[in-house]
Amino acid sequence: MIIQISTDKTLKGAKNQVDFFSTQIAKELERFESHITRIEVHLKDENGIKEGFNEISCLLEARLEGKQPIAVKNQADTVELAISGATSKVKAAIKTIVGRSQNR
């Protein structure tokens, strides 16, 4: 499973943060690793340099083997919460899709 993380120009994508989040996402989706070919994470600060609530947006796209890609979006106050929320959403979606295909 390949995990790619990209950020907009207002967020700092430090190497150690990218490694940390990649590890966190991989651990959370480990159960479905055989079904996932790639995970793309797009982080964006919705307000730019202005302060605000729920300003960090995480679009997480999961590419499943032989299936259409799944995309989920989560907004939160911090990058950590945005990624965590999006990961939970995509995990639930993958669980449903994999469950359906195993029941057939």
Helices and strands as residue ranges (DSSP letters): E 2-7, H 15-28, G 30-32, E 36-45, E 56-64, E 70-76, H 79-103
